[in-house]
Amino acid sequence: MKHSLLAVIKLYWTLVPKKNRRPCLFKETCSQFIYRQTKELGFFEGTKAFLSRFKKCRSGYKLYTTDDGFVMELNDGSHVFEKDMSHYVLNNIIYKIDSKACILIEDLNSQNSETTSP
């Protein structure tokens, strides 16, 4: 059974191109995590890993900032720290921060031009 699960994951990697896969919230993708758990610990642990990740890796999470960086709180209440977040999530955070900063600068520039114009 262990080898069957590993084969299914390898088949998924072969048949579904990365660009067509749903972006993962975790640095170690769900399929990589499940593959590793199955290979190291066996079929039942791999199945538990699948169920755990499936439950956690669904849409809906909250982001917080701490002194150590970003923390993502998942719907099940668990936390993912910045070091374990995927580049997809981190890039979205940075993009949104940059976008808000640009809007803020534009607002400040327009306010300054309104106050300095005759």
Summary of the structure (lengths in Angstrom):
residues: 118
radius of gyration: 20.6
end to end distance: 78.9
largest distance: 78.9
contacts: 282
relative contact order: 0.11
helix: 64%
strand: 14%
